[in-house]
């Protein structure tokens, strides 16, 4: 009886250790999520000047393509170094395309 009990405990411990090893391997083989490198930190774009913010939001919220183009051009002229410059330029290009102004897109 003692022998069979010891054999059963050994078998259970062997199975448990295999399960632990099997569970640890997939976690070790999974790629770690990419972390931002120090040379390219993740930036949250935030407009700190209320007038700049109002100009950007006012331009972006326009539904008429001509009004949106006018607002974005005015924003970029007034705030050429804005943190939103790249976004504004992308929106402006898309709005030019929407308006059919291929001369400005090219």
Backbone bond lengths (Angstrom), bond angles and torsions (degrees), N, CA, C in turn:
res aa  C-N    CA-C-N  psi(-1)  N-CA   C-N-CA  omega(-1)  CA-C   N-CA-C  phi
1 X - - - 1.437 - - 1.528 110.85 -
2 X 1.350 117.13 -45.67 1.458 120.18 178.81 1.512 110.63 -62.72
3 X 1.311 117.09 -36.88 1.454 120.75 -178.31 1.525 110.63 -66.13
4 X 1.305 116.96 -42.57 1.461 119.79 179.69 1.536 111.01 -69.07
5 X 1.308 117.65 -34.32 1.457 121.68 177.25 1.532 110.76 -66.48
6 X 1.314 117.56 -43.06 1.468 122.29 177.86 1.527 109.60 -64.88
7 X 1.320 117.48 -41.80 1.459 121.31 179.13 1.529 110.40 -63.59
8 X 1.323 116.72 -40.74 1.460 121.02 178.50 1.531 110.87 -64.46
9 X 1.320 118.50 -43.01 1.464 122.22 178.26 1.525 111.07 -63.95
10 X 1.318 117.46 -40.51 1.464 120.88 177.44 1.523 110.93 -64.26
11 X 1.315 116.88 -42.16 1.464 120.73 179.51 1.526 110.61 -63.96
12 X 1.336 116.86 -43.45 1.463 120.35 178.89 1.526 111.84 -64.71
13 X 1.314 117.39 -40.25 1.466 119.53 179.41 1.532 110.60 -67.99
14 X 1.343 117.00 -35.41 1.464 119.98 177.59 1.525 110.39 -65.52
15 X 1.332 117.17 -42.59 1.467 121.20 178.61 1.524 109.96 -64.48
16 X 1.308 117.01 -43.19 1.463 120.91 -179.48 1.524 111.26 -63.45
17 X 1.321 117.51 -40.47 1.461 119.65 179.76 1.525 110.94 -68.71
18 X 1.325 118.23 -33.95 1.475 120.80 176.62 1.520 110.49 -66.60
19 X 1.328 116.57 -39.98 1.456 119.39 178.78 1.522 110.81 -65.30
20 X 1.320 116.63 -41.11 1.464 119.96 177.50 1.519 110.80 -61.74
21 X 1.332 116.49 -42.97 1.462 120.54 179.70 1.523 110.64 -67.18
22 X 1.322 117.47 -39.64 1.463 120.92 -179.90 1.525 110.78 -67.22
23 X 1.313 117.81 -35.78 1.456 120.65 179.52 1.526 111.29 -74.71
24 X 1.302 117.90 -30.70 1.464 121.55 -178.77 1.521 111.10 -75.73
25 X 1.312 119.24 -33.25 1.464 122.05 -177.05 1.521 112.58 -64.55
26 X 1.336 120.84 -49.63 1.461 118.30 -179.91 1.523 112.35 -60.49
27 X 1.317 117.31 -35.49 1.454 119.12 179.10 1.516 110.86 -67.25
28 X 1.324 117.17 -37.10 1.459 120.26 -179.83 1.518 110.86 -71.99
29 X 1.333 117.18 -31.68 1.457 119.23 -176.80 1.521 112.53 -84.84
30 X 1.318 117.84 -13.40 1.455 119.98 179.09 1.519 108.99 -71.87
31 X 1.337 115.86 137.39 1.470 117.75 179.11 1.517 110.46 -68.58
32 X 1.291 114.36 142.38 1.454 120.43 178.31 1.519 108.35 -74.90
33 X 1.315 118.83 144.97 1.456 119.99 178.50 1.529 110.09 -62.33
34 X 1.318 113.85 141.47 1.464 119.10 -178.93 1.522 109.17 -67.28
35 X 1.298 115.27 130.98 1.452 119.83 177.70 1.520 108.01 -103.93
36 X 1.288 115.83 151.48 1.457 120.11 -178.87 1.521 109.57 -63.81
37 X 1.300 114.85 131.07 1.452 118.75 178.85 1.522 108.54 -77.67
38 X 1.317 117.06 154.43 1.460 119.07 -178.84 1.524 113.06 -61.66
39 X 1.346 117.06 -25.51 1.453 119.01 -178.06 1.528 111.70 -75.77
40 X 1.342 118.33 -23.53 1.451 121.02 179.19 1.528 109.89 -130.11
41 X 1.313 118.29 80.48 1.462 119.80 -179.55 1.527 110.79 -70.49
42 X 1.323 115.76 147.87 1.456 121.71 176.97 1.517 107.63 -71.65
43 X 1.333 116.48 123.62 1.452 119.74 -177.60 1.515 110.47 -111.17
44 X 1.302 116.11 136.00 1.448 121.18 172.30 1.515 106.01 -97.05
45 X 1.320 115.52 122.78 1.457 119.40 -178.73 1.518 109.20 -79.53
46 X 1.327 114.47 124.60 1.455 119.84 -178.57 1.520 109.08 -141.59
47 X 1.311 115.29 123.69 1.463 120.63 176.60 1.519 107.41 -86.90
48 X 1.322 116.28 121.77 1.461 120.72 -176.22 1.526 113.05 -92.67
49 X 1.327 116.97 -28.11 1.465 120.86 -179.37 1.534 109.37 -82.54
50 X 1.328 118.43 121.33 1.470 120.32 -178.03 1.534 113.54 -59.57
51 X 1.318 117.91 -36.94 1.467 120.30 179.90 1.531 110.18 -66.94
52 X 1.321 116.57 -41.39 1.465 120.97 177.62 1.531 110.09 -63.71
53 X 1.321 115.98 -42.94 1.471 120.66 178.80 1.529 110.48 -60.60
54 X 1.320 116.72 -47.32 1.465 121.16 -179.32 1.524 111.15 -62.47
55 X 1.328 117.12 -39.40 1.466 120.43 178.91 1.527 110.69 -65.22
56 X 1.328 116.87 -42.18 1.469 120.79 -179.58 1.526 111.04 -67.04
57 X 1.315 116.83 -50.18 1.465 120.93 -178.15 1.526 110.43 -64.18
58 X 1.319 116.75 -39.97 1.465 120.15 178.09 1.518 112.14 -61.46
59 X 1.316 116.68 -38.70 1.465 120.44 179.28 1.524 111.15 -72.42
60 X 1.305 116.98 -42.80 1.464 121.52 -176.31 1.524 111.55 -67.89
61 X 1.322 117.83 -33.55 1.453 121.11 -175.95 1.521 114.17 -81.89
62 X 1.312 117.87 -1.97 1.459 120.40 177.92 1.525 109.62 -66.12
63 X 1.317 116.61 137.80 1.463 120.29 178.74 1.531 111.76 -95.68
64 X 1.312 116.66 -28.93 1.459 120.89 177.77 1.534 108.75 -78.24
65 X 1.343 118.26 125.67 1.472 119.63 -177.79 1.531 113.66 -57.60
66 X 1.323 117.84 -39.24 1.471 120.24 -179.84 1.531 110.70 -64.40
67 X 1.325 116.46 -41.63 1.470 120.18 179.29 1.526 110.55 -68.35
68 X 1.330 116.47 -37.46 1.466 120.05 178.96 1.525 110.16 -66.26
69 X 1.333 117.14 -42.87 1.469 121.20 177.87 1.524 109.75 -59.97
70 X 1.316 116.42 -46.99 1.467 120.84 -179.65 1.527 110.99 -61.24
71 X 1.318 116.43 -44.61 1.459 120.23 -179.64 1.523 113.05 -65.76
72 X 1.338 116.64 -42.76 1.472 119.73 179.17 1.523 111.79 -67.63
73 X 1.342 116.99 -39.79 1.469 119.60 177.62 1.523 110.40 -63.28
74 X 1.332 116.48 -42.11 1.470 120.30 178.67 1.530 110.51 -64.37
75 X 1.336 115.88 -41.37 1.466 119.90 178.57 1.525 110.41 -60.68
76 X 1.329 117.22 -47.37 1.465 120.93 -178.00 1.527 111.97 -67.02
77 X 1.320 116.75 -31.63 1.468 120.25 177.25 1.528 110.32 -71.18
78 X 1.321 115.50 -42.33 1.469 119.66 -176.44 1.528 112.01 -77.48
79 X 1.337 117.71 -31.94 1.468 121.83 -176.70 1.535 109.76 -127.78
80 X 1.323 117.99 69.46 1.468 120.67 -175.45 1.530 114.06 -67.80
81 X 1.306 118.25 -19.43 1.471 121.21 -179.31 1.522 112.39 -108.99
82 X 1.313 117.27 23.41 1.463 121.52 -177.51 1.530 111.26 -66.49
83 X 1.328 115.49 150.26 1.468 119.84 175.07 1.524 110.18 -67.52
84 X 1.310 117.65 -17.59 1.460 122.79 -179.44 1.525 112.59 -97.54
85 X 1.314 117.07 11.34 1.463 120.64 -176.28 1.526 111.66 -58.84
86 X 1.330 117.38 -47.50 1.467 120.57 -178.62 1.530 110.99 -62.17
87 X 1.322 116.88 -43.72 1.466 120.79 178.65 1.528 110.59 -63.81
88 X 1.321 116.74 -41.73 1.455 120.81 -179.82 1.529 110.75 -64.66
89 X 1.330 116.71 -39.54 1.467 119.63 178.62 1.531 111.48 -66.38
90 X 1.325 116.58 -39.29 1.466 119.84 177.81 1.528 110.66 -65.28
91 X 1.322 116.63 -43.23 1.466 120.24 176.98 1.522 111.07 -63.15
92 X 1.319 115.95 -40.23 1.458 120.71 -179.76 1.521 110.57 -63.12
93 X 1.322 117.38 -43.36 1.463 120.78 179.03 1.535 110.34 -63.25
94 X 1.327 116.52 -43.95 1.463 120.10 177.83 1.514 112.49 -62.65
95 X 1.323 116.53 -36.80 1.461 120.49 179.34 1.519 110.71 -71.83
96 X 1.337 117.60 -36.00 1.461 120.30 173.85 1.531 109.59 -59.61
97 X 1.312 116.73 -44.02 1.463 120.58 179.13 1.526 110.50 -63.63
98 X 1.323 117.00 -42.42 1.450 121.73 179.93 1.530 110.54 -62.70
99 X 1.318 115.99 -37.25 1.456 120.88 -179.07 1.534 112.13 -81.31
100 X 1.333 117.01 -8.44 1.461 120.63 -179.52 1.516 113.80 80.14
101 X 1.310 117.67 19.94 1.463 122.33 -179.29 1.538 108.95 -90.92
102 X 1.329 115.67 77.90 1.460 120.75 -176.34 1.534 112.51 -67.90
103 X 1.326 117.56 -25.66 1.463 119.80 178.91 1.526 111.06 -62.36
104 X 1.316 117.98 -37.79 1.461 121.58 179.92 1.519 111.36 -78.65
105 X 1.336 117.27 -29.50 1.467 120.56 -179.43 1.517 110.16 -69.79
106 X 1.297 117.37 -41.88 1.469 122.08 -179.29 1.471 108.90 -82.29
